[in-house]
């Protein structure tokens, strides 16, 4: 399944980063990638499930290859953006790969954008 | 509904916790409801086996996020209690739009019920004291309890004593509106009541303060209101700082563009006194600036509970933290978040940043409860500022931990600001609000 693919990607990322202590190696790659992916949730929704509206896209379920390519285009200034060209430059290729794996392993919100918006309660 | 790894049993448990917390909020069933049961070992453990009792103090952008993610990452075995003195969350970001007239405070007011549904025990109460060593906490209404770890996200207090004459009586008419809520609504009413041709005076404290671009966004919002409703009115900005502290070029584009002639910006003007009877601000140099609406933002400091707990160790104002775990350098086991921290280089005191602090603390606590070594976090910030009712500009940054310096620092070459305010970014800013509120409250 997608899950194991992303776990493998994230694990190789940890190894590429030099991993750290043996204690840290016990942290699952899934968990570690999840910690990093939470950086994106402020704008793109928890686990990449956007509440919709405002044009802020969700990331959940995007293919890993597509995610990595877009981040590369943002970073190189080849895809027009208001902000992502600035943020993409802050992450290493290994981190982008871990993020790509994580979001590829997430299912989009039930009911899509509408389902997400309903969760927002009083939010206008 | 979210679907968790542990499936059915997890969701059942969440439901149980949700109802327990509802009882607690209503004052029935004793202190902290289910948290008491957990100490008997009755609670089922998560797949990860993580166990622990964590108290989160303060349900703002930092604390609510920490509570949500402690539950998300820690699973059923981590008992998370959030104590907050207000019944609802009210967002500071976007609250300047209430002054501008394009939002109501109700639009920025959200319930904590989503966190309760996610398994956080939400308690409406106030902390009286925290023992730094035993982590025993006393409350106004709830019986005292000890916790394995404490997350303190108390926000800022305003140092009224730094402005002579700004006593309790004067504070009834001279507002700060630097914490969203009744003050925001009251300041809007003052602006509405002001006659056309009046003067609004805003005093900005020396940095660091909560929300670096906030005062300049506020200037734009009041200017937008005046331009559309009271075009003969003027704005005087008395800035204690030597210059505009955030997005300077972008704000000047607006002030010299759509608001030309309306705004008198005066740098290096520190207000140290008010004459409340005459609605007059007095600077340290003795200048007297008379206002129809006087809006003073006093200097900011970590909220009082951080002072009382002995966590404030930087300039008698801020709490120094370890940027891997967010733990106070004064008290391991107490993680301090958000505006109360001594900011890392180029790290703003923002709601977005507090959210990232909350996640860093939650990750570190889950790792520590599992006997593992937390890995250094990455953090990112985005602050959107509304220059009128539709157009927005941003400042963004990415922060990476440097193990040599033991400090989190901005990544060189990353981040930046908008080229100009736009309606497109206005749309993104609204999307940001929706998503970050969901991210912290559901």
Interface residues (C-beta under 8 A of the other chain):
Chain A: X20 X21 X23 X24 X26 X27 X31 X32 X34 X35 X36 X38 X39 X40 X41 X42 X43 X44 X45 X46 X50 X51 X52 X53 X54 X55 X56 X82 X83 X86 X87 X88 X89 X90 X91 X95 X107 X110 X116 X117 X119 X120 X121 X122 X123 X124
Chain B: X1 X3 X69 X72 X73 X103 X106 X107 X109 X110 X111 X113 X114 X352 X355 X356 X359 X363 X366 X367 X370 X371 X372 X373 X375 X377 X378 X379 X380 X382 X394 X396 X397 X398 X399 X400 X411 X413 X414 X415 X416 X418 X422 X424 X425 X427 X428 X429 X430 X431 X432 X433 X434 X435 X436 X437 X438 X439 X441 X442
